[in-house]
Amino acid sequence: MAANIFLAVAKVIAGAISGSAAVLADGFHSLADVFSSGIAFLGIKISAKPVDERHPYGYYKFEVLSGVIITLILFVTGAGIIYGAWGEIAAPKSIEMGGLALAAMAISAAANEVMARLKINTGKKENSISLITDGIHSRVDVYSSLGVFAGLLLANVWPQADPVLAILIGLYIIKESFSLGREAVDSLLDVSAGEEIEKQIKTVAARKNIVLEKLKTQKKGAAITADLNIVLPAQASVERAAKISDDLRQNLMKEIANLACVSIEIKSHELKSGFYKPEFGKSFGWQRQGRFKTDDGGQGRGPGGECVCPKCGRRAAHQSGVPCAAIKCPNCNVSLERDQVVNHQ
């Protein structure tokens, strides 16, 4: 954002001094890039918020949403460039080539290329759609600056050079916006994490001699979630089945960096457990949510059960020998109630 502000000011001043409308327009384009980078920044910041009761799968899609917005900005930018340049082909404007204007566009192209590489490489490393999208936006600015630079050089020889180059740049921007938009929409629609991730999950399960009956993955921005159905021998105790499930989950989380949530259902025991990372990317602070089916068809939340606020739904682990009614909700100041728990073996 700071670099775009600097480039915008430099090009606006250079365009005003040299009288080049193309340089001046590119300066305002860089000013609009500040808004684009701001959207990417907010998307990344919000997506890093820890999970909560209302958002058990986290805020990862906010980053995808920011990527969609930047993609729309790219498309509008490309269409606007083509629209403005088309009218100049028949009546090209006179452009004055000046050393200050050429220097401004050369510096702009170099600075945007550095930003583009930094954002795209980091975005691929962190699996960040909004950062990759904003990096492509910076790469587009490189071509835009080079196009203006070439137009300044060719203005006296070929008056239509500037609008023709602008149309080509606009078409490239629209092409990139469609490519990036398709990827962002896929993430919003919970597309699968892909064959490579699913193959890694199957490999870990096979190494543990666990039969994987069913596997579904979802890509939620930079995060990945997985639902597994595994089959264990019926004679294995519930404690043993839970230990195997925990061990599988720990190995999956350790070997697949972007795996933020794993839900494992053990078919032979009708036992289902889910695990997620409260803060995506951290290696500590695991939290577990589990439900199990009991012999009479009921459901429980663990041997101790939970106390729940009837108003706001706030939960607390039930303490043996302490009635839930004796505990007050800190938010509503009302007595908690015992969540429905059925004894099980």
CORTA-V202798 format. One line per field, one symbol per residue. ss: DSSP state (A for helix, B for strand, O for the rest). psi: psi as a letter, one per 40 degrees, with the letter a starting at -180 (. if undefined). burial: b if it has 24 or more other C-alpha atoms within 12 Angstrom, else e. A space follows every 10 residues. Layout:
ss: ???
psi: ???
burial: ???
//
This chain:
ss: OAAAAAAAAA AAAAAAAAOO AAAAAAAAAA AAAAAAAAAA AAAAAAAOOO OOOOOOOOOO AAAAAAAAAA AAAAAAAAAA AAAAAAAAAA OOOOOOOOAA AAAAAAAAAA AAAAAAAAAA AAAAAAOOAA AAAAAAAAAA AAAAAAAAAA AAAAOOOOOO AAAAAAAAAA AAAAAAAAAA AAAAAAAAOO OOOOAAAAAA AAAAAAAOOO BBBBBBBBBB OOBBBBBBBB BOOOOOOAAA AAAAAAAAAA AAAAAOOOBB BBBBBBAAAO BBBBBBBOOO OOOOOBBBBB BBBOOOOOBB OOOOOBBBOO OOOOBBBOOO OOOAAAOBOO OOOOBOBBOO OOOOO
psi: dddddddddd dddddddeeh dddddddddd dddddddddd ddddddeeii iaddgeeafd eddddddddd dddddddddd ddddddeedd giihhhhidd dddddddddd dddddddddd dddddefhdd dddddddddd dddddddddd dddedddgde dddddddddd dddddddddd ddddddddef iieidddddd dddddddefh hhdihhiihg beihihhihi hihdehiddd dddddddddd dddddhdehd hhhhhhddef hhiiiihdhh eieifiihhi iihideeaii fiddaihihe deehiihhhh ehideehihd defiiiihih hhii.
burial: eebbbebbbb bbbbbbebbb bbbbbbbbbb bbbbbbbbbb bbbbebbbbb beeeebbbbb bbbbbbbbbb bbbbbbbbbe bbebbbebee eebbbbbeeb bbbbbbbbbb bbbebbbebb eebeeebbbb bbbbbbbbbb bbbbbbbbbb bbbebeeebb bbbbbbbbbb bbbbbbbbbb bebbbbbbeb ebbeeebbeb bbebbeeeeb bbeebbbbbb bbbbbbbbbb bbeeeeebee bbebbbebbb bbbeebbbbb bbbbbbbebb bbbbbbbbbb beeeebebbb bbbeeeeeeb bbeebbbbbe eeebbbebee eeebeebeee eeeebbbbbe beeee
//
